[in-house]
Amino acid sequence: MDSIIEDVRVRKILDSRGNPTVEVDILTWNGFGRAAAPSGASTGSREVVSFPQGGVDQIISEVEDVISSELIGMAAEDISDIDYVLKEIDGTDNMSSIGGNTTVAVSMAAAKAAANSYNLPLYRFLGGNMVNKLPYPLGNMMNGGEHAGPNAPDIQEFLVVPVGASNISEAVFANSAIHKRLKELIQSKDSNFTGGKGDEGGWIPNISNDNALEIQSQACEEVGDELGITIKPSLDLAASEFWDKDENKYVYAQDGISRDSGEQVEYVKDIIDTYGMFFIEDPFDEKDFDGFSELTSAVGDKCIICGDDIFVTNKEILAEGIEKGAANGLIIKPNQIGSLTETYKTVQLAKENNYVPVVSHRSGETTDETIAHLAVALGTPLIKTGAISGERIAKLNELIRIEEELPDPEMADLKF
């Protein structure tokens, strides 16, 4: 078979924060695949462990040979079998032995090697011949919370999505235009603004949450009018990061306000109504299924209420959320669950229950472009991958290339 694995190589590389992560090469009789794993700063407590205690160095010194000996001779196209072998090698429920970043990098590299063995792009190998839709890009424009400093907004990410774009190129450059406009608007609010950026390339303003919401909305309207397309504001609150379990309240340090779960529901509802939000991620703590359910019931017909830390790309946890009516969308991060096989199962469960799956980057990224192919292959209507900086545009530029290859490309259906 063309995709029989002949060698597996593991190396330590830099992520976008300058921290070590793992990159994997898989060589087959007739192909080659390379993939690197990202890492997050705002993480869910039920994510798989990224690396064992010894970190990447332990993977290189102790695990590479074990993985190689098990995978050499297997067919790279048998992705589910490879993922099963990796799970058996690890032997734990949370991938703490060899790390979810290790297993996901191997899983993605194997898929890319299999695709290359048959001279197919990854999106075609995984998604089949009927794939023709591109996801809308969720662009990170301003950062607060864990991605910024003490004077920034409490809300972690101020996002936009160009829902009126007719193609991926128009969408990508619309997000870039919003990013440029926001720099001007921030300077009008903060005379000391130096152009600082967060991990994902969003500006870090020293302004209140309300001011940030106002200029986000203003930028969407102004740039949207100039380009002749609709651009909608969105948010990732990352509320687990400012949930105080002792007080049982969400503590907004920037505003000097604390809110219980019920007050948080009303606050987020007001933001959605006032600013016409299209997408709201993690508006509650990862354990607050009731808050997610109440908000979804109230506004789920006009806004995507998306769970990240609460679901961590885990189909069992998602099933619990579905039963409780918590959210109507979820973030898909393959390294949260450790393999493409488990990622696929979670996406399928989401689609079967009308949850919007959103393939996403992490705050600590690499120039690996795999998630662009995954978003197309899995048919997700949104991809969250920033708007600027090299490791982010690697995915966006890859989507532009993919669109050129598709025989009859369309933008995804955003109805939910």
DRENFIVO-630685 format. One record per atom (N, C-alpha, C): y, x, z; residue in one letter. Coordinates in pm, whole numbers, padded with zeros to 5 digits, always signed. Layout:
N
YXZA ...
% end
This chain:
416
-00120+00084+00000M +00000+00000+00000M +00125+00087+00000M +00228+00042-00071D +00350+00120-00083D +00421+00141+00049D +00402+00050+00146S +00479+00056+00269S +00405+00119+00387S +00295+00188+00362I +00222+00254+00470I +00311+00360+00534I +00323+00355+00666I +00411+00447+00739I +00347+00586+00746I +00424+00687+00707E +00377+00825+00711E +00444+00908+00820E +00564+00866+00862D +00632+00943+00966D +00735+00856+01035D +00757+00883+01164V +00860+00816+01243V +00941+00925+01313V +01071+00923+01293R +01158+01022+01353R +01265+00953+01437R +01289+01006+01556V +01386+00948+01649V +01488+01055+01686V +01616+01017+01683R +01719+01116+01718R +01828+01050+01804R +01901+01133+01874K +02015+01088+01954K +02141+01100+01872K +02218+00990+01864I +02345+00992+01792I +02453+00930+01880I +02577+00938+01832L +02690+00879+01902L +02708+00733+01864L +02747+00651+01963D +02797+00518+01929D +02950+00523+01926D +03014+00409+01903S +03159+00408+01882S +03237+00439+02009S +03172+00436+02124R +03238+00476+02248R +03219+00625+02278R +03140+00693+02195G +03108+00831+02223G +02989+00847+02316G +02917+00737+02341N +02797+00742+02425N +02673+00763+02339N +02566+00816+02397P +02445+00838+02319P +02370+00708+02292P +02315+00698+02173T +02222+00590+02141T +02115+00646+02050T +02025+00562+02009V +01908+00609+01935V +01914+00563+01789V +01875+00654+01699E +01861+00623+01557E +01718+00658+01516E +01659+00573+01435V +01520+00589+01395V +01509+00594+01243V +01433+00692+01194D +01396+00699+01052D +01248+00667+01040D +01214+00585+00944I +01073+00558+00912I +01050+00588+00764I +00953+00674+00739L +00918+00712+00603L +00784+00650+00567L +00780+00588+00451T +00655+00533+00399T +00615+00611+00274T +00499+00573+00221W +00450+00641+00100W +00553+00630-00013W +00628+00520-00014N +00719+00497-00127N +00856+00448-00082N +00895+00475+00043G +01023+00423+00087G +01075+00492+00213G +01195+00449+00254F +01262+00508+00370F +01352+00403+00434F +01352+00401+00567G +01441+00311+00640G +01503+00381+00758G +01632+00354+00782R +01703+00413+00896R +01781+00303+00966R +01772+00302+01099A +01845+00202+01177A +01885+00262+01311A +02001+00217+01362A +02052+00263+01491A +02081+00144+01579A +02066+00162+01709A +02086+00054+01806A +02224+00063+01868A +02292-00052+01885P +02422-00056+01953P +02404-00080+02102P +02515-00092+02176S +02508-00126+02317S +02630-00208+02355S +02618-00288+02460G +02727-00376+02501G +02788-00334+02633G +02914-00376+02654A +02980-00355+02784A +02968-00482+02867A +02995-00596+02804S +02978-00726+02869S +02837-00775+02835S +02745-00763+02931T +02605-00790+02902T +02550-00898+02993T +02452-00971+02940G +02385-01072+03020G +02280-01009+03110G +02263-01064+03231S +02171-01003+03327S +02026-01014+03283S +01998-01106+03190R +01859-01125+03146R +01830-01061+03011R +01921-00976+02964E +01890-00896+02846E +01778-00798+02878E +01704-00757+02776V +01609-00648+02798V +01686-00521+02832V +01620-00428+02898V +01682-00301+02936V +01705-00218+02811V +01824-00160+02798S +01857-00084+02677S +01772+00042+02663S +01767+00121+02769F +01692+00247+02770F +01624+00264+02905F +01515+00343+02909P +01455+00376+03038P +01551+00461+03121P +01515+00487+03244Q +01604+00558+03335Q +01648+00694+03281Q +01564+00761+03208G +01599+00892+03153G +01687+00887+03031G +01720+00766+02985G +01810+00750+02871G +01750+00795+02739G +01838+00823+02643V +01793+00860+02509V +01712+00988+02512V +01750+01082+02597D +01677+01210+02602D +01531+01189+02638D +01503+01094+02726Q +01363+01067+02760Q +01288+01009+02640Q +01358+00926+02563I +01296+00871+02442I +01257+00984+02347I +01347+01078+02326I +01322+01188+02233I +01208+01275+02283I +01208+01306+02413S +01111+01403+02466S +00973+01344+02495S +00969+01216+02532E +00843+01160+02581E +00787+01045+02498E +00873+00972+02429V +00828+00847+02366V +00810+00860+02216V +00887+00946+02151E +00881+00956+02005E +00738+00980+01956E +00667+01074+02018D +00531+01105+01972D +00436+00988+01992D +00455+00914+02102V +00370+00798+02128V +00391+00691+02022V +00517+00661+01992I +00548+00561+01889I +00493+00605+01755I +00516+00731+01720S +00470+00784+01591S +00320+00771+01577S +00248+00811+01680S +00101+00809+01671S +00047+00667+01654S +00116+00569+01712E +00070+00431+01700E +00107+00367+01566E +00223+00405+01512L +00271+00336+01391L +00228+00403+01261L +00205+00532+01262I +00162+00599+01139I +00029+00538+01092I +00027+00498+00966G -00089+00432+00908G -00075+00282+00900G +00019+00224+00977M +00045+00081+00966M +00134+00053+00845M +00133-00071+00797A +00221-00111+00687A +00355-00154+00744A +00463-00095+00696A +00597-00127+00747A +00631-00275+00725A +00572-00336+00624E +00603-00477+00596E +00542-00572+00701E +00446-00522+00778D +00385-00605+00882D +00472-00598+01008D +00590-00654+00998I +00691-00638+01103I +00644-00697+01236I +00581-00814+01233S +00537-00877+01358S +00430-00792+01426S +00342-00730+01348D +00239-00642+01407D +00303-00519+01469D +00401-00462+01401I +00472-00345+01455I +00543-00380+01584I +00610-00495+01585D +00680-00537+01706D +00583-00562+01822D +00464-00613+01789Y +00362-00634+01893Y +00315-00501+01951Y +00293-00403+01864V +00251-00270+01910V +00357-00208+01999V +00484-00220+01961L +00592-00166+02043L +00596-00232+02180L +00573-00362+02183K +00571-00434+02311K +00455-00386+02398K +00341-00358+02335E +00226-00309+02409E +00250-00167+02460E +00316-00085+02380I +00349+00051+02425I +00438+00045+02548I +00535-00045+02546D +00628-00056+02659D +00556-00111+02783D +00490-00223+02766G +00408-00276+02874G +00482-00348+02984G +00612-00375+02966T +00688-00448+03068T +00749-00574+03007T +00795-00664+03092D +00856-00788+03044D +00998-00767+02992D +01064-00662+03041N +01205-00643+03005N +01232-00513+02929N +01126-00456+02872M +01138-00334+02790M +01190-00215+02870M +01166-00212+03000S +01223-00105+03082S +01151+00028+03066S +01034+00028+03004S +00959+00153+02988S +01012+00240+02875S +01033+00179+02757I +01087+00258+02645I +01223+00205+02597I +01261+00087+02642G +01395+00036+02613G +01404-00051+02491G +01478-00162+02505G +01497-00255+02394G +01574-00193+02279G +01664-00099+02307N +01735-00032+02199N +01640+00052+02114N +01542+00112+02179T +01442+00189+02106T +01357+00099+02018T +01306-00010+02076T +01218-00097+02000T +01290-00167+01886T +01415-00207+01908V +01486-00276+01801V +01522-00180+01689V +01554-00055+01721A +01583+00043+01617A +01459+00070+01532A +01343+00080+01598V +01218+00098+01523V +01188-00024+01438V +01206-00142+01495S +01178-00267+01424S +01266-00280+01300S +01394-00251+01314M +01486-00262+01200M +01459-00153+01097M +01430-00032+01142A +01401+00077+01049A +01274+00048+00968A +01174-00011+01034A +01051-00047+00963A +01078-00151+00855A +01158-00253+00889A +01192-00356+00790A +01267-00296+00672A +01359-00205+00699K +01435-00142+00591K +01345-00052+00507K +01250+00017+00571A +01156+00100+00496A +01066+00015+00407A +01022-00099+00459A +00939-00189+00378A +01016-00242+00259A +01141-00284+00284A +01224-00333+00173A +01244-00225+00068A +01274-00104+00112N +01295+00008+00020N +01168+00043-00056N +01054+00026+00009S +00926+00055-00056S +00904-00034-00177S +00956-00155-00172Y +00941-00249-00283Y +01070-00263-00364Y +01161-00168-00342N +01287-00164-00418N +01365-00294-00404N +01371-00345-00281L +01444-00468-00251L +01552-00439-00147L +01667-00508-00155P +01761-00500-00043P +01701-00571+00077P +01744-00534+00196L +01684-00589+00317L +01700-00740+00325L +01817-00792+00287Y +01838-00937+00297Y +01741-01012+00207Y +01706-00955+00094R +01613-01020+00002R +01470-01010+00055R +01434-00894+00108F +01299-00875+00164F +01275-00972+00279F +01373-00988+00366L +01357-01075+00483L +01382-01222+00452L +01476-01250+00361G +01518-01388+00338G +01458-01457+00218G +01400-01380+00126G +01339-01440+00007G +01435-01453-00110G +01383-01503-00220N +01459-01509-00345N +01566-01616-00349N +01560-01714-00258M +01654-01825-00264M +01782-01799-00185M +01791-01686-00117V +01910-01654-00038V +02033-01643-00127V +02140-01715-00092N +02263-01704-00172N +02391-01734-00093N +02380-01747+00040K +02498-01784+00119K +02545-01667+00205K +02678-01656+00216L +02742-01552+00296L +02802-01613+00423L +02793-01542+00535P +02852-01594+00659P +03003-01572+00663P +03072-01659+00733Y +03214-01637+00758Y +03229-01534+00870Y +03322-01440+00856P +03337-01337+00959P +03428-01382+01073P +03378-01369+01194L +03458-01386+01315L +03523-01252+01345L +03655-01246+01333G +03725-01119+01353G +03788-01109+01490G +03765-00999+01558N +03823-00974+01690N +03963-00919+01673N +04065-00990+01722M +04205-00954+01699M +04276-00894+01819M +04249-00949+01938M +04309-00897+02061M +04202-00892+02168M +04212-00795+02255N +04113-00775+02360N +04174-00786+02499N +04094-00839+02590G +04126-00841+02732G +03999-00818+02810G +03999-00857+02935G +03877-00851+03016G +03815-00713+03022G +03681-00709+03004E +03605-00585+03014E +03633-00489+02901E +03695-00538+02794H +03724-00453+02679H +03866-00396+02682H +03935-00412+02794A +04076-00370+02798A +04112-00319+02938A +04243-00306+02964G +04290-00254+03091G +04332-00361+03187G +04386-00322+03303P +04417-00419+03411P +04533-00513+03380P +04619-00478+03285N +04735-00563+03255N +04714-00653+03134N +04597-00645+03075A +04565-00726+02957A +04523-00867+02999A +04514-00959+02904P +04468-01095+02938P +04328-01094+03000P +04297-01198+03077D +04163-01212+03135D +04060-01247+03028D +04102-01326+02929I +04013-01365+02819I +03975-01239+02741I +03845-01223+02717Q +03798-01095+02663Q +03828-01075+02515Q +03813-01178+02433E +03833-01162+02289E +03907-01281+02230E +04014-01250+02158F +04086-01349+02079F +04043-01329+01934F +03971-01427+01883L +03905-01417+01752L +03970-01510+01651L +03945-01485+01524V +03983-01580+01420V +03868-01591+01320V +03863-01705+01251V +03765-01723+01145V +03834-01794+01028V +03833-01732+00909P +03900-01791+00792P +03814-01898+00726P +03812-02016+00785V +03721-02121+00741V +03752-02171+00600V +03873-02144+00551G +03909-02191+00417G +03885-02089+00308G +03830-01972+00341A +03807-01868+00241A +03701-01913+00141A +03720-01878+00015S +03626-01918-00089S +03519-01813-00115S +03540-01691-00065N +03439-01586-00082N +03455-01485+00032N +03358-01396+00044I +03357-01305+00158I +03473-01205+00152I +03508-01162+00033S +03619-01067+00021S +03750-01129+00069S +03775-01253+00027E +03895-01323+00072E +03894-01338+00225E +03778-01368+00279A +03766-01387+00424A +03793-01257+00499A +03734-01148+00453V +03749-01018+00519V +03896-00973+00519V +03961-00987+00405F +04100-00942+00396F +04197-01037+00467F +04159-01163+00479A +04240-01256+00560A +04238-01212+00707A +04123-01175+00757N +04114-01127+00895N +04196-01000+00914N +04192-00912+00816S +04271-00789+00824S +04420-00821+00829S +04462-00919+00751A +04603-00959+00749A +04646-01018+00884A +04558-01095+00947I +04587-01149+01080I +04605-01035+01180I +04517-00937+01171H +04524-00822+01262H +04659-00751+01250H +04705-00731+01127K +04835-00666+01106K +04949-00751+01160K +04943-00882+01135R +05050-00970+01180R +05057-00974+01332R +04942-00972+01397L +04942-00979+01542L +05007-00857+01606L +04996-00743+01542K +05064-00625+01596K +05215-00651+01605K +05271-00711+01501E +05414-00742+01500E +05448-00843+01609E +05363-00945+01624L +05391-01050+01722L +05375-00998+01865L +05280-00911+01887I +05265-00852+02021I +05389-00770+02056I +05439-00693+01960Q +05558-00611+01985Q +05679-00696+02021Q +05683-00818+01969S +05794-00907+02002S +05784-00961+02145S +05663-00961+02201K +05642-01009+02338K +05637-00895+02439K +05595-00777+02395D +05574-00664+02486D +05642-00541+02427D +05760-00512+02475S +05839-00400+02422S +05774-00265+02449S +05682-00260+02544N +05615-00134+02578N +05481-00116+02505N +05449-00208+02416F +05322-00202+02344F +05315-00076+02259F +05207+00000+02276T +05193+00129+02206T +05091+00126+02093T +05036+00008+02066G +04936-00001+01959G +04796+00030+02007G +04773+00019+02138G +04639+00047+02190G +04538-00058+02145G +04413-00012+02126K +04306-00100+02080K +04188-00094+02174K +04111-00202+02175G +03989-00209+02254G +03870-00152+02180G +03752-00165+02241D +03630-00109+02184D +03600-00161+02044D +03639-00286+02017E +03605-00347+01888E +03722-00350+01791E +03827-00276+01821G +03940-00266+01730G +04049-00369+01750G +04031-00459+01846G +04136-00557+01874G +04248-00494+01954G +04370-00543+01933W +04485-00492+02008W +04472-00525+02156W +04526-00438+02242I +04530-00464+02386I +04675-00489+02426I +04714-00617+02437P +04852-00649+02476P +04866-00661+02627P +04981-00625+02679N +05010-00647+02821N +05089-00777+02835N +05021-00886+02806I +05084-01018+02808I +04990-01116+02876I +05041-01232+02909S +04961-01334+02977S +04862-01399+02881S +04764-01469+02938N +04669-01543+02856N +04740-01645+02766N +04838-01716+02823D +04910-01818+02746D +04987-01757+02629D +05055-01646+02654N +05129-01581+02545N +05035-01531+02436N +04922-01480+02477A +04823-01433+02379A +04771-01549+02294A +04745-01662+02358L +04699-01781+02285L +04805-01829+02186L +04930-01824+02228E +05038-01871+02141E +05054-01784+02017E +05054-01652+02033I +05074-01567+01916I +04949-01562+01828I +04832-01583+01887Q +04711-01594+01807Q +04722-01714+01713Q +04762-01828+01768S +04778-01950+01688S +04887-01932+01583S +04997-01868+01622Q +05107-01844+01528Q +05064-01758+01411Q +04988-01653+01439A +04941-01564+01332A +04849-01638+01235A +04761-01723+01289C +04671-01800+01202C +04750-01891+01108C +04853-01957+01162E +04933-02048+01080E +05012-01971+00974E +05080-01865+01014E +05165-01791+00921E +05084-01726+00810E +04980-01654+00845V +04899-01585+00743V +04823-01686+00659V +04774-01792+00723G +04704-01896+00647G +04794-01960+00542G +04919-01987+00579D +05014-02044+00483D +05043-01946+00369D +05058-01819+00402E +05087-01718+00299E +04971-01703+00201E +04848-01709+00252L +04731-01690+00166L +04679-01820+00105L +04726-01932+00157G +04682-02062+00105G +04543-02101+00151G +04500-02052+00269I +04370-02088+00322I +04384-02124+00471I +04288-02198+00522T +04288-02234+00663T +04221-02124+00744T +04290-02079+00849I +04236-01978+00940I +04243-02037+01081I +04130-02038+01150K +04123-02104+01280K +04109-02003+01393K +04178-02027+01504P +04161-01940+01622P +04031-01970+01695P +03979-01868+01761S +03856-01880+01839S +03865-01783+01957S +03773-01797+02053L +03777-01715+02174L +03637-01676+02219L +03629-01560+02283D +03516-01525+02368D +03574-01500+02507D +03553-01594+02599L +03608-01578+02733L +03531-01475+02815L +03400-01460+02787A +03315-01372+02869A +03333-01405+03017A +03319-01533+03050A +03357-01583+03183A +03270-01527+03296A +03150-01479+03264S +03068-01416+03369S +03139-01298+03432S +03227-01234+03353E +03294-01114+03402E +03401-01145+03506E +03455-01269+03507F +03554-01300+03610F +03511-01418+03700F +03380-01443+03702W +03324-01539+03796W +03304-01472+03931W +03360-01529+04034D +03345-01477+04170D +03242-01563+04242D +03122-01508+04263K +03013-01587+04321K +03038-01619+04468K +03119-01539+04535D +03150-01568+04675D +03245-01687+04687D +03345-01689+04598E +03440-01801+04598E +03388-01921+04520E +03285-01899+04434N +03238-02001+04341N +03351-02048+04250N +03428-01949+04202K +03540-01981+04114K +03557-01874+04006K +03621-01918+03897Y +03660-01826+03791Y +03799-01773+03826Y +03810-01644+03847V +03933-01583+03896V +04008-01520+03779V +04122-01579+03745Y +04209-01527+03639Y +04315-01438+03705Y +04285-01308+03712A +04374-01215+03782A +04510-01205+03716A +04515-01207+03584Q +04641-01196+03511Q +04735-01312+03545Q +04679-01431+03555D +04759-01550+03584D +04769-01582+03733D +04688-01515+03816G +04687-01545+03958G +04635-01683+03989G +04533-01727+03913I +04478-01862+03927I +04327-01854+03942I +04270-01936+04028S +04125-01950+04040S +04086-02093+04006S +03973-02108+03935R +03929-02242+03894R +03781-02258+03926R +03745-02373+03982D +03602-02402+03999D +03547-02449+03864D +03418-02478+03861S +03354-02509+03733S +03416-02632+03666S +03445-02734+03744G +03508-02854+03688G +03646-02826+03633G +03724-02747+03707E +03858-02711+03659E +03849-02622+03535E +03744-02539+03529Q +03725-02455+03410Q +03696-02541+03287Q +03618-02646+03305V +03592-02739+03194V +03723-02795+03141V +03808-02844+03231E +03934-02904+03189E +04027-02800+03124E +04027-02678+03177Y +04111-02571+03122Y +04068-02538+02978Y +03938-02523+02957V +03890-02488+02823V +03910-02605+02726V +03888-02727+02774K +03915-02845+02689K +04060-02847+02644K +04150-02815+02735D +04293-02814+02702D +04325-02707+02598D +04264-02590+02610I +04284-02484+02511I +04236-02530+02374I +04117-02591+02371I +04061-02638+02243I +04153-02740+02178I +04201-02835+02256D +04286-02941+02203D +04424-02889+02162D +04481-02801+02243T +04616-02751+02218T +04622-02661+02096T +04524-02573+02082Y +04531-02470+01977Y +04433-02493+01861Y +04357-02601+01867G +04264-02630+01758G +04156-02526+01744G +04099-02482+01855M +03997-02378+01853M +03875-02422+01773M +03820-02328+01698F +03701-02356+01617F +03573-02315+01689F +03584-02215+01774F +03466-02151+01833F +03505-02098+01971F +03425-02131+02073I +03449-02082+02209I +03318-02022+02261I +03321-01893+02292E +03201-01825+02339E +03210-01799+02489E +03099-01818+02556D +03085-01790+02700D +03203-01840+02784D +03232-01970+02778P +03340-02024+02862P +03301-02039+03009P +03171-02015+03040F +03122-02027+03177F +03030-01910+03210F +03003-01894+03338D +02911-01792+03384D +02773-01815+03325D +02696-01708+03314E +02565-01716+03250E +02466-01808+03321E +02493-01843+03446K +02404-01934+03518K +02458-02077+03523K +02575-02097+03467D +02642-02228+03478D +02603-02319+03362D +02477-02361+03359F +02430-02452+03255F +02505-02585+03262F +02539-02630+03383D +02608-02758+03397D +02745-02754+03332D +02818-02643+03353G +02950-02630+03291G +02940-02633+03139G +02843-02559+03084F +02821-02560+02939F +02789-02701+02890F +02703-02772+02964S +02662-02907+02923S +02781-03003+02925S +02862-02997+03029E +02975-03089+03041E +03077-03064+02929E +03107-02937+02903L +03203-02907+02797L +03149-02946+02660L +03021-02918+02635T +02961-02952+02506T +02963-03102+02483T +02934-03177+02587S +02937-03323+02577S +03077-03373+02544S +03178-03306+02598A +03316-03351+02582A +03376-03312+02447A +03345-03193+02398V +03416-03143+02277V +03322-03087+02171V +03191-03102+02190G +03096-03039+02099G +03098-03090+01957G +03166-03203+01933D +03175-03255+01797D +03292-03193+01719D +03379-03116+01787K +03493-03058+01717K +03508-02908+01741K +03417-02847+01816C +03427-02704+01844C +03286-02651+01871C +03258-02532+01821I +03132-02465+01853I +03143-02408+01994I +03059-02456+02084I +03051-02402+02219I +02931-02308+02220I +02960-02179+02224C +02858-02078+02196C +02819-02001+02321C +02688-01982+02339G +02637-01906+02452G +02589-01769+02411G +02630-01669+02487D +02582-01531+02465D +02508-01484+02590D +02582-01454+02696D +02519-01406+02819D +02418-01506+02875D +02440-01633+02851I +02352-01737+02904I +02216-01739+02833I +02212-01705+02703F +02090-01714+02624F +02026-01579+02590F +02105-01476+02576V +02063-01338+02543V +01955-01333+02435V +01972-01414+02329T +01882-01415+02213T +01737-01440+02252T +01717-01511+02362N +01583-01535+02416N +01545-01681+02392N +01436-01703+02319K +01401-01839+02280K +01362-01927+02399K +01302-01867+02503E +01266-01946+02621E +01391-01996+02695E +01490-01908+02709I +01614-01949+02776I +01689-02048+02689I +01688-02027+02558L +01752-02122+02467L +01688-02260+02481L +01555-02264+02493A +01486-02392+02508A +01533-02465+02633A +01559-02390+02740E +01614-02449+02862E +01753-02506+02837E +01834-02434+02762G +01967-02482+02729G +01964-02606+02642G +01872-02610+02547I +01858-02726+02459I +01823-02850+02541I +01731-02833+02635E +01688-02945+02719E +01805-02999+02801E +01896-02911+02843K +02008-02951+02927K +02134-02986+02847K +02127-02970+02714G +02245-02999+02632G +02356-02897+02652G +02319-02775+02686A +02417-02670+02712A +02448-02595+02584A +02572-02605+02537A +02621-02538+02415A +02567-02604+02289A +02624-02564+02176N +02571-02605+02046N +02569-02487+01949N +02578-02367+02006G +02568-02246+01927G +02526-02131+02017G +02477-02024+01957L +02439-01908+02037L +02459-01780+01958L +02490-01674+02032I +02505-01542+01974I +02366-01481+01953I +02350-01413+01839I +02224-01345+01807I +02249-01195+01804I +02196-01125+01904K +02205-00979+01911K +02063-00924+01923K +02009-00867+01817P +01867-00825+01821P +01832-00732+01936P +01926-00646+01979N +01889-00553+02086N +01884-00620+02223N +01933-00745+02233Q +01918-00819+02358Q +01773-00857+02385Q +01697-00873+02276I +01558-00919+02289I +01459-00814+02243I +01506-00713+02166G +01424-00594+02140G +01345-00589+02012G +01349-00694+01928S +01273-00688+01803S +01323-00791+01703S +01296-00767+01576L +01330-00863+01471L +01244-00988+01481L +01119-00971+01522T +01029-01086+01533T +01082-01188+01633T +01119-01141+01753E +01171-01233+01854E +01308-01288+01814E +01387-01207+01746T +01516-01254+01696T +01497-01371+01600T +01404-01356+01508Y +01375-01461+01409Y +01330-01590+01478Y +01243-01578+01579K +01194-01697+01648K +01308-01772+01717K +01401-01698+01774T +01514-01761+01842T +01604-01832+01742T +01630-01769+01628V +01712-01831+01524V +01646-01959+01474V +01517-01956+01453Q +01446-02075+01405Q +01456-02189+01504Q +01439-02160+01633L +01450-02264+01734L +01591-02322+01737L +01691-02236+01722A +01830-02282+01719A +01853-02378+01603A +01808-02339+01486K +01829-02423+01367K +01756-02557+01379K +01637-02555+01435E +01560-02678+01450E +01630-02777+01542E +01718-02727+01628N +01786-02812+01726N +01937-02819+01703N +01979-02785+01580N +02119-02797+01538N +02215-02712+01622N +02166-02599+01670Y +02252-02498+01732Y +02296-02400+01625Y +02422-02361+01627V +02475-02268+01527V +02444-02124+01569V +02359-02053+01494P +02331-01913+01528P +02440-01822+01469P +02486-01727+01550V +02594-01636+01510V +02545-01492+01529V +02510-01426+01420V +02468-01285+01430V +02588-01202+01474V +02565-01111+01569S +02678-01041+01630S +02654-00892+01648S +02763-00818+01639H +02768-00677+01677H +02767-00664+01829H +02775-00541+01880R +02801-00512+02020R +02930-00431+02029R +02985-00422+02149S +03111-00348+02163S +03093-00198+02140S +02975-00145+02175G +02944-00006+02142G +02857-00004+02018G +02916+00024+01902E +02847+00008+01774E +02823+00143+01705E +02748+00136+01595T +02730+00248+01504T +02764+00200+01364T +02756+00289+01268T +02784+00250+01130T +02665+00183+01062T +02561+00157+01137D +02446+00083+01085D +02492-00054+01035D +02446-00092+00916E +02491-00216+00853E +02386-00328+00856E +02279-00308+00934T +02165-00400+00931T +02205-00545+00959T +02295-00569+01054I +02323-00708+01089I +02390-00785+00975I +02455-00716+00882A +02508-00786+00765A +02394-00845+00684A +02288-00769+00667H +02171-00818+00594H +02100-00928+00672H +02092-00913+00805L +02027-01016+00886L +02100-01149+00877L +02232-01146+00882A +02309-01270+00875A +02282-01344+00745A +02273-01270+00635V +02245-01331+00504V +02100-01379+00498V +02008-01295+00542A +01866-01329+00536A +01833-01450+00623A +01892-01457+00741L +01864-01566+00834L +01948-01690+00808L +02044-01679+00717G +02127-01794+00682G +02217-01839+00795G +02271-01745+00873T +02362-01784+00980T +02501-01807+00922T +02570-01912+00964P +02700-01944+00903P +02814-01854+00949P +02794-01780+01058L +02898-01692+01111L +02838-01556+01143L +02921-01452+01125I +02885-01319+01172I +03003-01265+01251I +02975-01217+01370K +03079-01163+01456K +03070-01011+01449K +03167-00949+01382T +03157-00805+01364T +03292-00736+01354T +03391-00791+01425G +03521-00725+01427G +03597-00742+01297G +03710-00673+01287A +03793-00683+01167A +03831-00547+01110A +03842-00448+01197I +03878-00314+01152I +03796-00212+01230I +03818-00085+01201S +03752+00035+01253S +03620+00057+01180S +03584+00185+01167G +03476+00224+01076G +03344+00158+01101G +03303+00150+01228E +03173+00092+01257E +03173-00058+01235E +03289-00122+01232R +03297-00266+01205R +03304-00293+01055R +03388-00216+00986I +03400-00241+00842I +03274-00199+00767I +03187-00120+00830A +03059-00087+00768A +02981-00216+00738A +02987-00311+00830K +02918-00439+00810K +02993-00528+00711K +03126-00531+00724L +03206-00617+00637L +03200-00571+00492L +03211-00442+00470N +03202-00391+00333N +03063-00413+00274N +02961-00407+00359E +02825-00433+00311E +02811-00579+00266E +02877-00671+00336L +02875-00812+00293L +02941-00829+00157L +03048-00755+00133I +03114-00760+00002I +03018-00712-00106I +02944-00605-00078R +02847-00553-00175R +02734-00654-00198R +02686-00715-00091I +02579-00814-00103I +02624-00930-00190I +02747-00975-00169E +02798-01087-00249E +02794-01055-00398E +02823-00931-00435E +02820-00890-00576E +02679-00899-00634E +02578-00881-00547E +02440-00880-00596E +02381-01020-00610E +02436-01116-00537L +02379-01250-00539L +02409-01319-00672L +02311-01389-00730P +02332-01452-00861P +02432-01567-00858P +02436-01642-00752D +02527-01757-00742D +02577-01769-00598D +02658-01673-00551P +02695-01669-00409P +02784-01784-00366P +02763-01830-00245E +02845-01933-00183E +02872-01893-00039E +02981-01945+00016M +03001-01930+00159M +02916-02033+00233M +02875-01999+00353A +02785-02083+00430A +02848-02218+00464A +02764-02312+00499D +02808-02445+00544D +02845-02434+00691D +02970-02464+00724L +03018-02452+00861L +03014-02583+00938L +02954-02686+00882K +02945-02811+00955K +02846-02796+01070K +02876-02858+01181F +02788-02850+01297F +02788-02981+01375F 
% end
